[in-house]
Amino acid sequence: MVGVDDSEASRIAVRAACAEAILHHCPLHIVHADPFGEPTHSAAGPLPDVQGYGLVDALTRAREATARIAVTGEVARGFPEPVLIAMSRQAELVVIGHRGLGALARALFDTVGSEVTRRAGCPVLVARAPDLPDGPVVVGVDGSPDSQAAAEFAVVEAGMRGCAVHVMHVWSRPGPHAPGSVLPVDLDAESVQAGAERLLSETMAGWGDAYPDVDIQHSLVHGHPRQVLTEAAASASLLVVGARGRTTPPVPGLGSVSRHLLHHAACSLAVVPRHLPEGS
């Protein structure tokens, strides 16, 4: 499923959604959300060619690009965030466009992008590049349930695309907690690195047998996840992260790393929740 309006970012999202539908051999549903619009579905008749919707153009482009894939369109009444979140419960993937760097566009994207990636019932692909460039699928892992789901999504996606998957774990030696904290802290660099290596090994356990045709690469990098993954995105075809990272205690909402990458990753970004829909 892809959410659209009449913008260049939306057209990039439609192209990315078409590519994913072809890769996964699944139908594509195109949605424009309008809180004041008249609900309409392409199965019931022609869609309205309303200025600002971009729906008819998106439907035409998608059908031309995916001749063997069923493509449907819909005007849904409501604001984009709740509409896309509700529809994500029955989708395998939601695709949205990136809004660019303008102040107003960035503010709008921050609201829609953050809410949809935080609350969607399936992975969300934030499309940046108009085509699938050369390069591996890069996934950042930290041992959290969401990152494990992200790693599994990434290796399957790499297999579909016929490219390598690069699994990255970024580690650093933690500093002391606030005074009075009872949480244990391991300040020994060698011990922390050994734990990071163990985490990476456990994440990829069994992958060689399960995905024999996928070129699986991995690296352990010392640094800050936001900086390291932003740099890795520059040479990736897709960057994949979990919706929420490993925090103690758990913090609700979109993880700080995922939120940063929404704005700064140079390639398309997939944000994957812990619970994936059956069959994805």
C-alpha positions in Angstrom: 0.0 0.0 0.0 1.2 3.5 -0.8 -0.1 6.9 0.5 -0.1 9.6 -2.2 -0.7 13.3 -2.8 0.2 15.5 -5.7 4.0 15.9 -4.9 7.3 14.7 -6.3 7.9 12.8 -3.1 4.7 11.0 -3.6 5.6 10.0 -7.2 8.9 8.6 -5.9 6.9 6.6 -3.3 4.7 5.2 -6.0 7.7 4.0 -8.1 9.2 2.4 -5.0 5.8 0.8 -4.1 5.6 -0.6 -7.7 9.0 -2.1 -7.4 8.1 -3.7 -4.1 4.9 -5.1 -5.5 6.7 -6.7 -8.4 9.4 -8.1 -6.1 6.9 -9.7 -3.8 4.3 -10.6 -6.4 1.5 -8.9 -4.4 -1.2 -6.4 -5.3 -0.7 -2.7 -4.8 -3.3 -0.4 -3.2 -2.9 3.4 -3.7 -4.6 5.7 -1.1 -5.2 9.4 -0.8 -6.5 10.5 2.6 -8.7 13.6 2.8 -10.6 14.6 5.9 -13.3 16.3 3.8 -13.2 14.0 0.8 -15.9 11.7 -0.5 -14.8 8.1 0.0 -14.3 6.4 -3.3 -12.8 3.1 -4.5 -11.6 2.3 -8.0 -13.6 -1.0 -7.8 -16.8 1.1 -7.7 -16.0 3.4 -10.6 -13.7 6.2 -11.8 -11.7 8.0 -9.1 -12.0 11.8 -8.8 -9.2 13.7 -10.5 -9.1 16.4 -7.8 -6.2 18.9 -7.8 -3.8 18.0 -4.9 -4.9 14.3 -4.8 -2.4 12.9 -7.3 -4.5 9.7 -7.2 -5.5 9.3 -10.8 -1.9 10.0 -12.0 -0.5 7.6 -9.5 -3.0 4.9 -10.5 -2.1 5.4 -14.2 1.6 5.3 -13.6 1.4 2.2 -11.4 -0.7 0.2 -13.9 1.7 1.0 -16.6 4.7 -0.1 -14.5 3.1 -3.2 -13.1 1.2 -4.9 -15.9 1.0 -8.2 -14.1 0.1 -6.8 -10.7 -3.4 -5.8 -9.6 -3.5 -2.1 -8.8 -6.4 -0.4 -7.0 -7.0 3.1 -5.7 -9.0 4.8 -3.0 -10.0 8.1 -1.6 -10.3 7.6 2.2 -12.0 10.1 4.4 -9.6 11.1 7.3 -6.3 12.6 8.0 -3.3 10.7 6.6 -1.9 9.4 9.9 -4.9 7.5 11.2 -5.9 6.4 7.7 -2.5 4.8 6.9 -2.2 3.4 10.4 -5.6 1.7 10.2 -5.0 0.3 6.7 -1.5 -1.0 7.7 -3.2 -3.6 9.8 -4.2 -5.5 6.6 -1.1 -4.6 4.6 2.3 -6.2 4.2 4.1 -2.9 3.6 3.2 0.8 3.7 5.1 3.1 1.5 5.3 6.9 2.0 7.3 9.6 0.4 10.0 11.7 2.1 9.2 15.4 2.3 12.5 17.0 1.7 14.2 19.8 3.6 11.8 22.8 3.6 10.7 23.9 7.0 7.0 23.4 6.4 7.5 20.2 4.5 9.8 18.9 7.2 7.2 19.7 9.9 4.4 17.9 8.0 6.6 14.9 7.4 7.7 14.8 11.0 4.1 14.4 12.0 3.0 11.9 9.4 6.2 10.0 9.1 6.8 9.7 12.8 3.3 8.7 13.7 2.9 6.1 10.8 6.3 4.5 11.5 5.7 4.4 15.2 2.2 2.9 15.1 1.9 1.0 11.9 1.0 -2.7 12.0 3.5 -3.6 9.3 6.9 -2.3 8.0 6.9 1.2 6.6 9.1 2.2 3.7 10.0 5.8 3.5 11.0 6.2 -0.2 13.8 8.6 -1.1 15.5 7.4 -4.2 13.4 7.1 -7.4 14.9 3.8 -8.4 16.6 0.9 -6.7 20.3 1.8 -6.8 23.2 -0.6 -6.6 24.3 -1.4 -3.1 23.5 -3.7 -0.2 20.5 -3.7 2.1 22.0 -2.4 5.4 20.3 -3.3 8.7 21.1 -1.9 12.1 20.6 -4.4 15.0 20.8 -3.9 18.8 19.3 -7.1 20.2 15.8 -5.6 20.7 12.8 -7.5 19.5 12.1 -4.8 16.9 15.7 -5.0 15.5 15.4 -8.8 15.2 12.3 -8.3 13.1 14.2 -5.7 11.1 17.0 -8.1 10.5 14.7 -10.8 9.2 12.9 -8.3 7.0 16.3 -7.1 5.6 17.6 -10.5 4.7 14.4 -11.5 3.0 14.4 -8.2 1.1 18.0 -8.7 0.0 17.1 -12.1 -1.3 14.2 -10.7 -3.3 16.4 -7.9 -4.7 19.4 -10.2 -5.4 21.8 -8.1 -3.5 23.9 -8.5 -0.3 22.6 -7.8 3.2 25.0 -6.0 5.6 24.2 -6.5 9.2 25.6 -3.8 11.5 25.8 -3.6 15.2 27.1 -0.3 16.6 28.5 -0.4 20.1 30.1 2.0 22.6 31.2 1.7 26.2 28.4 3.2 28.4 28.9 5.8 31.0 27.7 5.7 34.6 23.9 6.0 35.2 22.5 8.9 37.2 23.3 8.9 41.0 21.1 6.5 42.8 20.5 4.2 39.8 20.5 0.5 40.6 21.0 -0.5 36.9 24.3 -2.4 36.4 27.0 -0.8 34.2 29.8 -2.6 32.5 32.6 -0.1 32.0 35.2 -2.6 30.7 35.6 -2.1 26.9 36.7 -5.6 26.2 33.7 -7.1 28.0 31.3 -4.7 26.2 32.8 -5.6 22.8 32.6 -9.3 23.6 28.9 -8.8 24.4 28.4 -6.9 21.2 30.0 -9.7 19.2 27.8 -12.2 20.9 24.7 -10.2 20.1 25.6 -10.0 16.4 26.3 -13.7 16.3 22.9 -14.5 17.9 21.1 -12.2 15.6 22.4 -14.1 12.5 22.2 -17.6 14.0 20.9 -20.0 11.4 20.9 -17.5 8.5 23.4 -19.5 6.4 21.1 -22.5 6.3 17.9 -20.5 6.0 19.1 -18.1 3.2 21.9 -20.0 1.4 21.5 -17.8 -1.7 21.9 -14.4 0.1 25.3 -12.8 0.5 25.3 -12.1 4.2 27.9 -9.6 5.5 28.3 -8.2 9.0 30.3 -5.7 10.9 30.8 -4.5 14.4 31.4 -0.8 14.6 32.4 1.4 17.6 30.6 4.7 17.6 27.1 6.2 17.8 24.3 4.4 15.9 22.8 7.6 14.4 26.1 8.7 12.9 27.3 5.2 11.8 24.0 4.2 10.1 23.6 7.6 8.5 27.1 7.2 6.9 26.2 3.6 5.9 23.1 4.7 4.1 25.1 6.7 1.6 26.2 3.5 -0.2 23.1 1.4 0.5 20.1 0.6 -1.6 18.0 0.3 1.5 18.5 1.0 5.2 16.4 -1.1 7.7 15.9 -0.4 11.4 13.5 -1.5 14.1 10.8 0.9 15.1 12.1 0.9 18.7 15.6 0.1 20.0 16.8 -1.4 23.2 16.3 1.0 26.1 16.3 0.5 29.8 13.6 1.0 31.0 11.6 0.7 27.8 10.6 4.1 26.3 7.3 4.4 24.3 7.3 6.0 20.9 9.6 5.8 17.9 13.3 5.2 18.8 15.7 8.1 18.7 17.9 6.4 16.1 14.9 5.6 13.8 13.6 9.1 14.2 17.0 10.6 13.2 17.3 8.4 10.2 13.8 9.4 9.0 15.3 12.8 8.2 18.9 12.1 7.5 19.3 8.7 5.7 20.4 9.2 2.1 18.6 6.1 0.8 15.1 4.7 1.4 14.4 3.6 4.9 12.4 0.7 6.2 11.2 0.9 9.8 10.0 -2.5 11.0 7.9 -3.1 14.1 8.2 -6.2 16.3 5.0 -7.8 15.2 4.8 -8.5 11.5 1.6 -9.4 9.8 1.2 -13.1 8.9 2.7 -14.0 5.6 5.0 -11.0 5.4 
